[in-house]
Structures are given as C-alpha cells and as structure tokens.
Amino acid sequence: MQTQNKFMDDLAKLATGAVGAAHSVKGEMEGAFQAWLDRQLAGMDLVSREEFEIVRDMAEKARTENEDLKAEIEALKKKIG
C-alpha cells in the first residue's frame, strides 16, 4: 500500500525492517540460550526420570521389607518374653 507521502512510505519500510531484524535477533538469542542451558545441564550430575523411578521403587520395597521385619521381630519378642 503506497501513500502519496514518500516520508510515510520510508517510515513504514523502516519499521517493517526493524521488526524483521528484531524477530531474527530474538531467534538467535533463543538459540544461544538453549545451547548455553544444554551445556549447563550436561555438566550437572542429574539422573533421568527412569532412573529416579527405579530408585524410588527400590526404596519403597526396602521400606516395606523393613516394616515387615520389624513386625516379625516384635512378634518373636512377644513369643519369647
């Protein structure tokens, strides 16, 4: 859409170019941040969700076994004493 005023046309083109440049810079910044975040996370000693679930299940099983053994010990104590 062209107007009769060249100044307004030039201003519109400048604004359009600025928006395009800002969008490009935004994409580059997001990419750089994602790469930085990936590097930071790779340097940490984090466990995967799967590993966490396995260890949690192991702890739950051990807790149940511990409670069962405790009950068995109490029963034996009562039987002896």
Buried (B, 14 or more C-beta within 10 A) or exposed (E): EEEEEEEEEEEEEEEEEEEEEEEEEEEEEEEEEEEEEEEEEEEEEEEEEEEEEEEEEEEEEEEEEEEEEEEEEEEEEEEEE
